[in-house]
Amino acid sequence: MTNGRFAVYRNVFGLIVAIDDYEAETHLQTKRATYKDIRAWVKKHYGLHVSNLAISWTKDLCGLAKVQNKGPKGAHGPYAAELTPEKANAIREAFRWFGIIESE
């Protein structure tokens, strides 16, 4: 049995649907995911610490637009950490979770 209702809170509209025997993990996306949100999600689900640089490089690999970095230059120098495939895959999963990229 399925039932639904329409919810309005200030300027946010949503459709709430209840489906019996459905126990998937759900989330409500009301804002854009920040690098802090992505780092926290990866840490919680994979136990990995990822840097902003790793997230930025993964965005490059996915072909996503980036905001110009206003911080100090030189992060891509000889001391920059290498992006491991394990971290890149975990970051891609976070992108999928937050709706930044489509599921494959």
Secondary structure, DSSP 4 states (H G I P E B T S, - for coil): -EEEEEEEETTEEEEEEEETT---------SPPPHHHHHHHHHHHH-----HHHHHHHHHHHT---PPP-S-S-TTSTTPPP--HHHHHHHHHHHHHTTSS---
